[in-house]
C-alpha cells in the first residue's frame, strides 16, 4: 500500500441534547477525523475524541502530533507490520497523545484492509463480527424528570443493564435508582461517579446511604488513586470500574495484585487505538480482569465500529458494552447507516454493515463529513473512482 495523502481534521457535530459530564458540558462533538487516501484510490476514516479531563488532549494537541508525524507516516506505513512497529517504537509519545493516534491508526487500518480486500478483522487475523451486539443503557447526570423519561424509553426498548451517572447527593441519587428499579426490577445497575469524591472515606459514606444493589462503581476518586480505590472495593466487596484511571498498559501494575477488585473500561480513543486496545484486552484476559467496552459521548459510527472489533475479539471477558448511540445523540452521522442500537439495546451487524465494503464495512456520507468538519473539509474533493467516502 502506498499512501497518497493523510489528513487530520476537527469534527464538530451538534448533539440533539446538550450532554453533561461532571467535568464538562458540551453541545457538539469535539473530535478529530483522520482521512487516509491511497495511490490506488482507497479511502479510510479514523476518529479520536480528545478529552482534557481524560487524557489531557485537545483538538490542537492532536493537530500538533499529526503535523510532526505526517510526512514519516506517509513514507513509512505500507503494511500492518509497519503500523504495529510504529505503535511499539512510539509507545511513549502515543501514551501522551492517545486520541490523536487513535484517529490516525483507525484510518490507516481502514485503508490497509481495503487494499487487501478484507474487513479490518480479517486483515488483523481476528474473527469476523457476528451476532447482535448488546449495549447498556447510560443515564447521564440530568434532572430526575429527564432521567425518568429516559428510563421509560430504555425499559420500553427492553434494556436491563444500566449505568447511572450520579450527582453525589444521596437523596437525589436514591430517587433516580428507585426510578430504575421500579421500572426494571431485574436491572443490573452500575454507578459512574466521574471522579466525584476526594477520598475513600467520602465515597464509602455516600455508599452507606445508597439504597440500591450495585454491581460495580466507576471512578469514585480522583484518577489513579489506586490505594483508595482498593480500600473501597474491599470495604464493600464492590468491583471498581477504571475509566480515567486506566489509559494504557502501564496501569496494569497498579491492579495486578488484586485483579478481582477491578474492571477495566476500555475505550479505544483513550487507549490510543485498536492495536493497543487489543493488547490490553488480551492482557486483561490473562489476568482475569473483566472489561466493559466503553464509548466516548458523541462518537460517530467510526469509533463505535472500532470498539466492536475489540469487543468481538474479547468475547466473554466483556461484561457490558456502552455506546452505539449514533443519531440518537448526534444530529447526523458520517456514515450512510449509523451504528445505532435498536430494541433490547441490540445492534444487528448484518443489518447495518455492508459485507461488500471492505475495511470498516461502512459507506461514508461525504455530505455530512463536509458539513461537520473543519473549514478545510468543506471543499473536500475526492477522486471520481473512489466511490463513496
Ligand atoms: Mg466513565
Boltz pocket constraint, residues with backbone or C-beta under 6 A from the ligand:
constraints:
  - pocket:
      binder: B
      contacts: [[A, 192], [A, 194], [A, 218], [A, 219], [A, 243], [A, 244]]
      max_distance: 6.0
